[in-house]
């Protein structure tokens, strides 16, 4: 079993389109959408949810209003401005006002500093369900995916859960590939998606930001000892920058598996909710099929 993660140093480079195409081309694989902050692989694979699980992030602080003395110690120690204060009567004279403190749960990081600092022991940590993860079936095979709640943290932990369950299902069903749609950037979710994979495919585009972010994410992958290859998407919108990417990859011994041209049919396929390799027999399709054949060769090694 080979684990492949498709990543990019920035969003919008086309990694989900390529991941969906790989899922379509593979006859024996499981797809995993690890871009849990903005999951969209389901828009192309149309999974039917079979299992639904709650994801619990760090617990959130809660102040018992009837026991709080209003000393303000929690307010003083909170570094995330999660502890807010209000006066019970704005119209009363200052000497007659009392201050109450409460927790803004969207700002609370669950660090527990206020919990330990409270001299009256009136702060508790309550369970926080911050998202869901799913096991689904698609016409291309099984899929594990997730959805993180708005402004919730611990996306790296949720990525790990998605990865572990995808690998477990692949082992049970004797599948050949785990195909992971990774998150953009170089943060914790990306590191979680890279852990233990066989190859990282970095999708970039010939723009200055695309080149910069490609170099950063390749450095992260190589730091963790992950074999890395590059795909240049929309290479023909700037041939000079595409050549610069190829030169940089050659210098750093990063194979360029394919150069995908710009084609309006890609956007059309997304609107239709169909992987591009099923939507049209354009040059884009043939290039992606060629990239997949290169990946199949790595499985034989």
URNOR-V400007 format. One record per pair of residues at least 12 apart in sequence whose ideal C-beta (glycine too) atoms are under 10 Angstrom apart, sorted by the first residue. I is the first residue (numbers start at 1). J is the second residue. D is the distance in Angstrom with one decimal. If there is no record, write none. Layout:
I	J	D
I	J	D
This chain:
1	28	9.7
1	29	9.3
1	30	9.4
1	167	7.8
1	170	5.4
1	171	6.8
1	174	8.2
1	175	6.4
1	176	6.4
1	177	7.0
1	178	6.7
1	198	8.7
1	299	9.1
2	29	9.1
2	170	9.6
2	175	9.7
2	176	6.8
2	177	5.3
2	178	7.4
2	179	9.1
2	197	8.6
2	198	4.8
2	199	7.3
2	295	7.9
2	296	9.4
2	298	7.0
2	299	5.2
2	301	9.8
3	30	10.0
3	32	9.0
3	163	8.2
3	166	8.5
3	167	6.9
3	170	8.3
3	177	7.6
3	178	4.4
3	179	8.4
3	180	6.9
3	193	9.9
3	194	9.9
3	195	9.6
3	196	6.7
3	197	4.3
3	198	5.2
3	199	8.0
3	200	9.8
3	226	10.0
4	19	8.8
4	22	7.3
4	26	9.6
4	29	8.8
4	177	6.2
4	178	7.0
4	179	5.4
4	180	6.5
4	182	9.7
4	197	6.7
4	198	6.7
4	199	5.5
4	200	8.0
4	201	6.5
4	229	9.8
4	295	6.6
4	298	8.8
4	299	9.6
5	19	9.1
5	32	8.7
5	34	7.5
5	163	8.8
5	178	8.7
5	179	8.3
5	180	4.1
5	181	8.1
5	182	4.6
5	183	9.8
5	190	8.9
5	193	5.2
5	194	6.2
5	195	9.4
5	196	9.7
5	197	4.7
5	198	9.0
5	199	7.7
5	200	5.2
5	201	7.2
5	202	9.6
5	221	8.8
5	226	8.1
6	18	5.7
6	19	4.7
6	20	9.8
6	21	9.9
6	22	7.5
6	34	9.7
6	35	9.9
6	179	7.5
6	180	6.8
6	181	5.9
6	182	5.9
6	193	9.4
6	199	9.8
6	200	8.0
6	201	4.9
6	202	8.2
6	203	6.3
6	231	8.3
7	19	10.0
7	34	9.1
7	35	9.5
7	180	8.5
7	181	8.8
7	182	3.9
7	183	7.4
7	184	7.4
7	185	8.8
7	186	9.2
7	189	9.9
7	190	6.2
7	193	6.7
7	194	7.4
7	197	9.6
7	200	5.8
7	201	7.2
7	202	5.9
7	203	7.4
7	214	9.8
7	217	5.9
7	218	9.4
7	220	8.9
7	221	7.5
7	226	9.8
7	228	9.3
8	35	10.0
8	182	7.8
8	183	8.9
8	184	5.3
8	185	8.4
8	190	9.4
8	201	9.3
8	202	6.5
8	203	4.7
8	204	6.6
8	205	8.6
8	210	8.3
8	213	7.2
8	214	7.5
8	217	6.8
8	231	9.3
8	233	8.9
9	184	7.0
9	185	6.8
9	186	6.6
9	190	8.9
9	202	7.3
9	203	9.2
9	204	7.0
9	209	8.5
9	210	7.5
9	211	9.0
9	212	7.3
9	213	2.6
9	214	5.1
9	215	7.5
9	216	5.2
9	217	3.9
9	218	8.0
9	219	9.6
9	220	8.8
10	184	5.6
10	185	7.2
10	186	9.7
10	203	9.8
10	204	8.4
10	205	8.5
10	207	9.0
10	209	6.1
10	210	6.5
10	212	8.5
10	213	4.2
10	214	8.3
10	216	9.2
10	217	8.6
11	35	8.7
11	37	10.0
11	38	7.7
11	183	8.7
11	184	4.2
11	185	7.8
11	213	9.4
12	184	8.0
12	203	10.0
12	205	8.1
12	209	9.9
12	210	9.2
12	233	9.8
13	184	7.7
13	202	8.9
13	203	4.6
13	204	6.0
13	205	5.2
13	207	9.4
13	210	6.5
13	213	8.5
13	214	8.6
13	231	8.9
13	232	9.6
13	233	5.7
13	234	8.6
14	203	5.7
14	204	9.4
14	205	7.5
14	231	8.5
14	233	4.4
14	234	7.5
14	260	7.5
14	266	7.4
14	270	9.8
14	276	9.4
14	284	9.9
15	35	8.3
15	41	9.6
15	181	6.4
15	182	7.0
15	183	9.3
15	184	7.7
15	201	8.1
15	202	8.7
15	203	4.5
15	204	9.7
15	231	8.7
15	233	8.5
16	33	8.1
16	35	7.3
16	38	9.7
16	39	9.1
16	40	5.6
16	41	5.5
16	42	9.9
16	43	8.1
16	44	7.0
16	45	9.8
16	181	5.4
16	182	9.7
16	203	9.4
16	270	8.8
16	275	10.0
17	40	9.9
17	41	9.7
17	44	7.4
17	181	9.8
17	203	8.9
17	233	8.3
17	260	9.2
17	266	6.3
17	267	9.5
17	269	7.7
17	270	6.9
17	275	7.5
17	276	5.9
17	277	9.6
17	284	9.1
17	288	8.7
18	179	9.7
18	181	8.7
18	201	7.5
18	203	6.0
18	231	6.7
18	233	7.7
18	258	9.4
18	260	8.1
18	275	9.3
18	276	8.7
18	277	9.6
18	288	6.5
18	291	7.7
18	292	9.4
19	31	7.0
19	32	9.2
19	33	8.1
19	34	9.9
19	35	9.4
19	41	6.2
19	44	8.5
19	45	9.0
19	179	6.0
19	180	7.5
19	181	4.0
19	182	8.5
19	201	9.0
19	203	9.2
19	275	9.1
20	33	9.9
20	40	9.6
20	41	6.3
20	42	9.8
20	43	8.6
20	44	3.9
20	45	6.0
20	138	9.8
20	140	8.5
20	179	9.2
20	181	7.9
20	269	9.1
20	270	9.2
20	273	9.7
20	274	8.7
20	275	4.3
20	276	7.8
20	277	8.5
20	278	9.2
21	44	8.7
21	179	9.8
21	269	9.4
21	275	4.9
21	276	5.8
21	277	4.5
21	278	8.3
21	279	9.8
21	284	9.1
21	285	8.0
21	288	4.8
21	289	8.3
21	291	8.7
21	292	7.5
22	140	9.4
22	177	7.9
22	179	5.0
22	180	10.0
22	181	9.3
22	201	8.9
22	275	8.8
22	277	8.8
22	288	8.0
22	291	8.3
22	292	5.9
22	295	7.5
23	41	8.2
23	44	8.3
23	45	6.1
23	138	7.5
23	139	9.5
23	140	4.6
23	141	7.2
23	143	7.9
23	177	9.0
23	179	5.6
23	181	9.0
23	275	7.2
23	277	9.7
24	44	8.7
24	45	8.4
24	138	9.7
24	139	8.8
24	140	5.7
24	274	8.9
24	275	4.3
24	276	8.8
24	277	5.3
24	278	5.7
24	279	9.9
24	288	9.4
24	292	9.4
25	140	9.0
25	179	9.7
25	275	8.5
25	277	6.1
25	278	9.5
25	285	9.8
25	288	7.7
25	289	6.5
25	291	9.4
25	292	4.7
25	293	9.0
25	295	9.2
25	296	9.1
26	140	7.2
26	141	7.5
26	175	8.8
26	176	7.1
26	177	5.5
26	179	6.7
26	292	7.6
26	295	9.1
26	296	8.9
27	140	9.0
27	141	8.4
27	175	9.7
27	176	7.9
27	177	9.6
28	141	7.3
28	170	9.3
28	173	8.4
28	174	8.0
28	175	5.2
28	176	4.4
28	177	7.1
29	140	7.5
29	141	5.7
29	142	8.8
29	143	9.8
29	166	9.9
29	170	7.8
29	173	10.0
29	175	5.7
29	176	6.1
29	177	3.8
29	178	7.0
29	179	5.3
30	135	9.7
30	138	9.6
30	140	9.2
30	141	5.8
30	142	4.7
30	143	6.7
30	144	6.9
30	165	9.4
30	166	5.3
30	167	8.4
30	168	9.7
30	169	5.6
30	170	5.0
30	173	7.6
30	175	5.4
30	176	9.5
30	177	7.4
30	178	5.5
30	179	7.2
30	180	9.5
31	44	9.8
31	45	6.2
31	47	8.4
31	136	9.1
31	138	7.1
31	140	6.9
31	141	7.0
31	142	7.6
31	143	4.4
31	144	7.6
31	145	8.0
31	166	7.8
31	177	9.1
31	178	8.2
31	179	5.2
31	180	7.9
31	181	7.2
32	142	9.4
32	143	7.1
32	144	4.8
32	145	7.1
32	146	9.2
32	159	9.0
32	162	5.3
32	163	6.2
32	164	9.7
32	165	8.1
32	166	3.9
32	167	8.5
32	169	9.3
32	170	9.3
32	178	6.2
32	179	7.1
32	180	4.7
32	181	7.0
32	182	9.1
32	193	8.7
33	45	8.5
33	47	8.9
33	133	9.9
33	134	9.5
33	136	9.8
33	143	7.2
33	144	7.5
33	145	4.0
33	146	7.1
33	147	9.5
33	159	9.7
33	162	7.2
33	166	9.4
33	179	9.9
33	180	8.0
33	181	4.8
33	182	9.2
33	183	9.5
34	144	9.0
34	145	8.5
34	146	8.0
34	155	9.0
34	156	9.8
34	158	8.5
34	159	4.6
34	160	9.0
34	161	9.8
34	162	5.4
34	163	6.5
34	166	8.8
34	180	5.4
34	181	6.3
34	182	5.3
34	183	6.0
34	189	6.9
34	190	8.9
34	192	7.4
34	193	4.5
34	194	9.9
35	145	9.2
35	146	9.3
35	148	9.8
35	155	9.1
35	159	8.6
35	162	9.9
35	180	9.5
35	181	5.8
35	182	6.7
35	183	4.4
35	184	7.2
35	189	7.7
35	190	9.8
35	193	8.6
36	55	8.8
36	131	7.1
36	132	10.0
36	133	8.0
36	145	8.1
36	146	4.5
36	147	6.9
36	148	4.7
36	152	9.5
36	154	9.6
36	155	5.2
36	156	9.1
36	157	9.6
36	158	4.8
36	159	6.0
36	161	9.2
36	162	6.9
36	183	7.2
36	189	6.9
36	192	9.7
36	193	9.7
37	131	9.7
37	146	9.7
37	147	9.3
37	148	5.6
37	150	9.9
37	152	8.9
37	155	5.4
37	158	9.1
37	159	9.5
37	183	6.6
37	184	9.1
37	185	9.7
37	187	10.0
37	189	7.1
38	147	9.6
38	148	8.9
38	183	8.1
38	184	8.6
39	134	9.9
39	145	5.7
39	146	6.5
39	147	5.9
39	148	8.2
39	162	9.5
39	181	8.3
39	183	9.4
40	145	9.8
40	181	8.4
40	270	9.2
41	138	9.6
41	143	7.6
41	145	6.5
41	179	9.6
41	180	9.7
41	181	4.8
42	134	9.0
42	136	7.9
42	138	8.7
42	143	7.8
42	145	6.0
42	147	9.3
42	273	9.6
43	270	7.4
43	271	9.9
43	273	5.9
44	138	9.4
44	140	9.8
44	181	9.8
44	269	8.1
44	270	7.2
44	272	9.4
44	273	6.1
44	274	7.0
44	275	5.5
44	276	8.9
44	278	9.6
45	136	8.4
45	137	10.0
45	138	4.5
45	139	7.9
45	140	6.3
45	141	9.2
45	143	6.0
45	145	8.8
45	181	9.6
45	273	9.0
45	275	7.8
46	136	9.2
46	138	6.3
46	139	7.5
46	140	9.5
46	143	9.5
46	273	6.7
46	274	9.4
47	134	7.3
47	135	9.0
47	136	3.3
47	137	6.7
47	138	5.0
47	139	9.6
47	140	9.5
47	142	8.7
47	143	4.7
47	144	9.2
47	145	6.6
48	134	9.9
48	136	5.7
48	137	5.2
48	138	7.2
48	139	9.4
48	143	9.2
49	132	9.5
49	134	4.9
49	135	7.7
49	136	4.9
49	137	8.6
49	143	9.4
49	145	8.9
50	134	7.9
50	135	5.5
50	136	5.9
50	137	5.9
50	142	8.5
50	143	9.7
51	133	8.8
51	134	6.4
51	135	3.9
51	136	7.9
51	144	9.2
51	165	9.1
52	132	6.1
52	133	8.1
52	134	5.6
52	135	8.3
52	136	9.5
53	131	9.7
53	132	6.5
53	133	5.2
53	134	7.2
53	135	8.0
53	146	8.9
53	161	8.3
53	165	8.8
54	127	9.7
54	129	5.1
54	130	9.0
54	131	7.9
54	132	6.0
54	133	8.3
55	128	9.7
55	129	7.0
55	130	6.0
55	131	4.1
55	132	5.9
55	133	5.6
55	146	6.7
55	147	8.7
55	148	7.5
55	149	8.6
55	152	8.7
55	154	8.1
55	155	9.9
55	157	8.1
55	158	5.4
55	161	6.9
55	162	9.6
56	127	6.3
56	128	6.4
56	129	5.7
56	130	6.9
56	131	8.8
56	154	8.8
56	157	9.4
56	158	10.0
57	109	9.9
57	110	7.2
57	127	9.4
57	128	5.1
57	129	7.8
57	130	3.6
57	131	7.4
57	148	8.5
57	149	8.3
57	152	5.8
57	153	5.9
57	154	4.3
57	155	9.2
57	157	7.4
57	158	8.2
58	108	8.5
58	109	7.0
58	110	3.0
58	111	8.0
58	112	8.8
58	125	8.5
58	127	10.0
58	128	6.5
58	130	8.2
58	152	9.5
58	153	6.7
58	154	6.3
58	157	9.1
59	108	9.1
59	110	5.4
59	112	8.2
59	115	9.2
59	124	8.8
59	125	3.9
59	126	5.9
59	127	5.9
59	128	5.4
60	82	8.6
60	103	6.8
60	104	9.7
60	105	5.0
60	106	9.4
60	107	9.8
60	108	4.7
60	109	8.9
60	110	5.9
60	124	9.7
60	125	6.9
60	126	5.8
60	127	8.4
60	128	4.7
60	130	9.3
61	74	7.8
61	78	8.7
61	82	7.1
61	83	7.9
61	102	9.9
61	103	4.9
61	104	9.9
61	105	8.3
61	108	5.5
61	109	9.3
61	110	7.3
61	111	8.7
61	112	7.4
61	113	9.0
61	114	5.5
61	115	6.1
61	118	9.3
61	123	5.5
61	124	7.5
61	125	6.1
61	126	7.9
61	128	10.0
62	102	8.9
62	103	6.2
62	105	8.5
62	108	9.2
62	115	9.5
62	122	9.4
62	123	6.9
62	124	5.2
62	125	7.4
62	126	4.9
63	83	8.0
63	84	10.0
63	100	8.5
63	101	5.7
63	102	5.9
63	103	5.9
63	114	8.2
63	115	10.0
63	118	8.3
63	120	10.0
63	122	6.2
63	123	5.5
63	124	8.4
64	118	9.8
64	120	8.9
64	121	9.2
64	122	4.4
64	123	7.5
64	124	7.1
65	100	6.5
65	101	8.7
65	102	7.3
65	122	8.6
66	122	8.7
67	118	10.0
67	120	6.5
67	121	8.5
67	122	4.3
67	123	9.7
68	99	9.5
68	100	6.7
68	101	6.3
68	102	8.9
68	118	8.6
68	120	7.0
68	122	5.1
68	123	8.5
69	98	9.8
69	99	10.0
69	101	9.9
69	118	9.6
69	119	8.3
69	120	5.5
69	122	7.8
70	85	8.4
70	87	10.0
70	88	9.5
70	98	6.0
70	99	4.7
70	100	6.3
70	101	6.7
70	120	9.8
71	99	9.2
71	101	8.8
71	117	10.0
71	118	8.3
71	119	6.5
71	120	7.2
71	122	9.8
72	85	7.1
72	99	6.9
72	101	6.8
73	101	9.3
73	114	7.8
73	117	5.2
73	118	6.2
73	119	6.1
73	120	8.8
73	123	9.7
74	101	5.9
74	102	9.9
74	103	8.5
74	113	8.3
74	114	3.8
74	115	8.5
74	117	6.2
74	118	5.8
74	119	9.7
74	120	9.9
74	122	9.1
74	123	6.4
75	99	8.8
75	101	5.7
75	114	8.3
75	117	9.9
76	114	9.3
76	117	7.9
77	111	9.7
77	113	5.1
77	114	6.0
77	116	8.7
77	117	4.6
77	118	9.2
78	101	9.6
78	103	8.9
78	104	9.7
78	107	8.6
78	108	8.5
78	109	9.2
78	111	8.5
78	113	6.7
78	114	5.6
78	117	8.8
79	109	8.4
79	111	7.8
79	113	7.3
80	104	8.9
80	107	5.3
80	108	6.8
80	109	5.1
80	110	9.7
80	111	7.5
80	113	9.2
80	114	9.9
81	104	7.5
81	107	5.8
81	108	9.8
82	102	9.7
82	103	5.8
82	104	5.2
82	105	7.7
82	106	8.3
82	107	3.9
82	108	4.1
82	109	7.0
82	110	9.4
82	111	9.0
82	113	9.9
82	114	8.0
83	101	5.6
83	102	7.7
83	103	6.3
83	104	7.7
83	107	8.7
83	108	8.5
83	113	9.8
83	114	6.1
83	123	9.4
84	100	9.3
84	101	6.9
84	102	5.6
84	103	7.4
84	104	5.3
84	107	8.5
85	99	5.3
85	100	6.8
85	101	5.1
85	102	7.8
86	98	10.0
86	99	7.4
86	100	5.7
86	101	8.1
86	102	7.2
87	99	5.9
87	100	7.6
88	100	6.0
101	114	9.0
101	118	9.9
101	122	9.7
101	123	9.4
103	123	8.3
103	126	9.6
105	126	9.1
105	128	7.8
105	151	9.1
106	149	9.8
106	150	8.0
106	151	4.7
106	152	8.7
107	151	8.5
108	125	9.6
108	128	8.6
108	153	9.5
109	153	6.7
110	125	7.1
110	126	9.9
110	128	7.0
110	130	9.9
110	153	7.8
110	154	8.9
112	125	6.4
128	149	9.1
128	152	8.1
128	153	9.4
128	154	9.4
129	149	7.9
129	152	9.3
130	148	6.5
130	149	4.9
130	150	9.5
130	151	9.2
130	152	3.8
130	153	7.2
130	154	6.6
130	155	9.3
130	157	9.6
130	158	8.2
131	146	6.2
131	147	5.6
131	148	4.2
131	149	5.1
131	150	9.8
131	152	6.1
131	154	8.5
131	155	8.6
131	157	10.0
131	158	6.0
131	161	9.8
132	145	9.5
132	146	6.6
132	147	5.5
132	148	8.7
132	149	8.6
132	158	9.4
133	145	7.1
133	146	3.8
133	147	7.7
133	148	9.3
133	158	6.6
133	159	9.9
133	161	5.8
133	162	5.9
133	165	7.4
134	146	6.8
134	147	8.0
134	162	9.1
134	165	9.6
135	162	9.8
135	165	6.6
135	166	8.9
135	168	10.0
135	169	7.1
140	179	9.4
140	275	8.4
140	278	10.0
141	169	9.5
141	170	9.6
141	173	8.4
141	175	7.2
141	177	9.3
141	179	9.3
142	165	9.8
142	166	8.0
142	169	5.5
142	170	8.3
142	172	9.8
142	173	7.2
142	175	7.9
143	162	9.9
143	166	8.2
143	169	9.4
143	179	9.5
143	181	9.9
144	161	8.7
144	162	5.1
144	163	8.2
144	164	9.1
144	165	5.0
144	166	4.3
144	167	9.2
144	168	9.2
144	169	6.9
144	170	9.7
144	178	9.1
144	180	9.5
145	162	6.8
145	166	9.2
145	181	8.7
146	158	5.3
146	159	8.0
146	161	7.3
146	162	5.3
146	165	9.7
148	189	9.5
153	188	9.6
154	188	8.8
154	189	9.7
155	183	7.4
155	187	8.4
155	188	7.0
155	189	4.7
155	192	8.2
156	183	9.2
156	187	7.7
156	188	3.6
156	189	5.1
156	190	8.6
156	191	6.9
156	192	4.3
156	193	8.8
156	195	9.9
157	188	8.6
157	189	9.3
157	192	7.6
158	189	8.1
158	192	8.5
159	180	9.1
159	182	8.3
159	183	7.0
159	188	8.2
159	189	4.9
159	190	8.5
159	191	8.8
159	192	4.0
159	193	5.4
159	194	9.8
159	195	9.1
160	188	9.9
160	189	9.4
160	191	9.9
160	192	5.0
160	193	8.8
160	195	7.5
161	192	9.4
162	180	8.3
162	181	10.0
162	192	9.0
162	193	8.7
163	178	7.9
163	180	6.9
163	182	9.8
163	192	7.0
163	193	6.7
163	194	9.7
163	195	7.3
163	196	7.9
163	197	8.6
164	195	9.9
164	196	9.7
166	178	5.2
166	179	8.9
166	180	7.3
167	180	9.8
167	196	8.1
167	197	9.9
176	296	9.1
176	299	6.8
177	198	9.3
177	295	8.2
177	296	9.3
177	299	7.7
178	196	10.0
178	197	8.1
178	198	9.1
179	201	9.8
179	295	9.4
180	193	5.9
180	194	9.2
180	197	7.0
180	200	9.3
180	201	9.7
181	193	8.8
182	194	7.5
182	197	8.9
182	200	7.8
182	201	9.0
182	202	9.6
182	203	9.7
182	217	9.3
184	203	9.7
184	213	8.1
184	217	8.5
185	213	7.9
185	216	8.6
185	217	7.6
185	220	9.4
186	213	7.9
186	216	5.3
186	217	5.4
186	218	9.8
186	219	8.1
186	220	4.9
186	221	9.4
187	220	9.3
190	216	10.0
190	217	6.8
190	220	6.5
190	221	8.7
191	220	6.9
191	221	9.5
191	223	9.2
191	224	7.2
194	217	9.2
194	220	7.1
194	221	5.8
194	223	9.3
194	224	5.5
194	225	9.5
194	226	5.4
194	228	9.6
195	224	7.2
195	226	8.7
196	224	9.3
196	226	8.7
197	221	8.9
197	224	9.3
197	226	5.9
197	227	8.5
198	226	8.1
198	227	6.7
198	295	9.7
198	298	7.4
198	299	8.7
198	301	9.9
199	221	9.4
199	226	7.3
199	227	4.8
199	228	7.2
199	229	6.4
199	257	9.8
199	295	7.4
199	298	6.3
199	299	9.9
200	217	8.2
200	218	8.2
200	220	9.0
200	221	4.5
200	222	9.1
200	224	9.1
200	226	4.9
200	227	7.1
200	228	4.9
200	229	7.5
200	230	9.7
201	221	9.9
201	227	9.9
201	228	7.9
201	229	5.5
201	230	7.6
201	231	5.9
201	257	7.1
201	258	9.7
201	291	8.0
201	294	9.9
201	295	7.9
202	214	5.8
202	215	9.5
202	217	5.8
202	218	5.7
202	220	9.9
202	221	7.2
202	228	6.2
202	229	7.2
202	230	5.1
202	231	7.1
202	232	9.8
202	249	9.3
202	254	7.9
202	256	10.0
202	257	9.9
203	217	9.8
203	230	8.0
203	231	4.9
203	232	8.2
203	233	5.5
203	260	8.8
204	217	8.7
204	218	9.1
204	230	6.4
204	231	7.3
204	232	6.0
204	233	7.0
204	234	9.7
204	235	9.4
204	241	9.7
204	242	9.4
204	245	6.3
204	249	9.5
204	256	9.8
205	231	9.8
205	232	7.2
205	233	5.2
205	234	5.3
205	235	8.0
205	237	7.6
205	238	8.6
205	241	8.5
205	242	8.9
205	245	9.0
205	260	9.5
205	262	9.5
206	232	6.5
206	233	8.6
206	234	7.0
206	235	5.9
206	236	8.4
206	237	6.2
206	238	4.1
206	239	7.6
206	240	7.8
206	241	3.6
206	242	4.3
206	243	8.6
206	244	7.8
206	245	6.3
206	246	9.9
206	259	9.4
207	234	9.0
207	237	8.1
207	238	6.9
207	241	6.6
208	238	9.4
208	241	7.4
208	244	9.7
210	232	8.9
210	233	8.7
210	234	9.2
210	238	9.4
210	241	7.8
210	242	10.0
210	245	8.1
211	238	10.0
211	241	6.4
211	242	9.6
211	244	6.5
211	245	6.0
211	248	7.4
214	230	7.0
214	232	9.1
214	245	7.0
214	248	8.3
214	249	8.8
214	254	9.3
215	245	9.4
215	248	7.0
215	249	9.8
215	252	8.6
215	254	9.9
218	230	7.5
218	248	9.1
218	249	8.5
218	252	7.4
218	254	6.3
219	252	9.4
221	254	9.6
222	252	8.4
222	253	9.9
222	254	8.7
227	254	9.7
227	255	9.4
227	298	8.3
228	249	9.3
228	252	9.1
228	253	9.4
228	254	5.7
228	255	8.5
229	249	8.7
229	254	6.5
229	255	4.8
229	256	7.4
229	257	5.0
229	258	9.3
229	291	8.9
229	294	8.0
229	295	8.6
229	298	8.9
230	245	7.1
230	246	8.6
230	248	9.0
230	249	5.2
230	252	9.6
230	254	5.3
230	255	7.1
230	256	4.9
230	257	6.9
230	258	8.9
230	259	9.6
231	256	7.4
231	257	5.7
231	258	5.4
231	259	7.8
231	260	6.7
231	287	8.9
231	288	8.8
231	291	6.3
232	245	5.7
232	246	7.5
232	249	8.9
232	256	6.5
232	257	9.3
232	258	7.5
232	259	4.6
232	260	6.9
232	261	9.8
232	287	10.0
233	258	9.1
233	259	8.3
233	260	4.8
233	261	9.0
233	262	8.4
233	266	9.1
233	284	9.3
233	287	9.7
234	259	9.2
234	260	6.8
234	261	7.1
234	262	4.3
234	263	8.6
234	266	8.8
234	284	9.7
235	256	9.5
235	258	9.0
235	259	4.0
235	260	6.5
235	261	6.5
235	262	8.1
235	287	9.5
236	259	8.0
236	260	9.1
236	261	4.9
236	262	5.7
236	263	9.6
237	261	8.9
237	262	5.4
239	259	9.9
242	256	9.5
242	259	6.6
245	259	9.1
246	259	8.2
255	294	8.2
256	291	10.0
257	287	9.5
257	288	10.0
257	290	8.1
257	291	4.8
257	292	9.3
257	293	9.6
257	294	5.0
257	295	7.6
257	298	9.9
258	286	9.8
258	287	5.0
258	288	7.2
258	289	9.5
258	290	5.9
258	291	4.1
258	292	9.3
258	293	9.9
258	294	7.5
259	287	6.9
259	291	9.7
260	276	9.4
260	283	8.4
260	284	5.7
260	285	9.7
260	286	9.9
260	287	5.0
260	288	6.8
260	290	9.9
260	291	8.3
261	282	8.6
261	283	5.6
261	284	6.3
261	287	7.3
262	284	8.6
263	276	8.3
263	280	8.2
263	282	5.6
263	283	7.0
263	284	4.7
263	285	9.1
263	287	9.9
264	282	9.7
265	279	6.5
265	280	4.7
265	281	9.9
265	282	5.4
265	283	9.7
265	284	6.8
265	285	8.7
266	279	8.4
266	280	8.9
266	282	8.6
266	284	6.1
266	285	9.7
268	280	8.1
269	282	9.7
269	284	9.1
269	285	9.6
275	288	9.1
276	288	6.9
277	289	6.5
277	292	8.5
